[in-house]
Amino acid sequence: MAAKIGQFGQLVRTLGSQLKEALSSSLGQGSKDLEPYRTPRAAVVAKVSRNAVAELVNQARNHPQRGDSSSANPAYVALAELADLMGKPGLALGLRNETGEISFLDMEMDPETARQNGGPYVEPRQNRNLWRQLKHLSSLKVDRTMLAPSLPIKSPEETDLPEELVEEDEN
């Protein structure tokens, strides 16, 4: 009986994927191998944000890094904002020597609690949530500070002024 149930499940999955492919091709969605279109601005924001977080992580390997709201690096600004949002002014990013991973830690945790927890590091679930928030905030900071394309500068001859404002030379 179990083989028949497994065969039935495989049949349903196969038919479902064929239906999905047929619908996407008929609606013009294209192949599932193509990633969804991202605007050039979104691609640049993502790249700059990844680079900013990578720089923060590289610095955190040497010694714990706290956020800095006046930094030029948007990841440091995002870390400072994250510390404010979490209500932990001592939130920092550092290398966990036991596992070799970069993790968030609370630099202002009292020594007794840190000793009971095996160090000032946050728990793994909260660490993952903080990582997601840091990446998201960093991306938002980059997007807010990145300049939009500016309008071209026009000379006075190129501007269209109403006739009554244009003075004629009477020489």
Salt bridges, closest charged atoms under 4 A:
GLU21 OE2 - LYS32 NZ 3.71
GLU81 OE1 - LYS141 NZ 2.48
GLU98 OE1 - ARG96 NE 3.37
GLU108 OE2 - ARG66 NH1 3.98
GLU112 OE1 - ARG115 NH2 2.02
ASP143 OD1 - ARG41 NH2 3.04
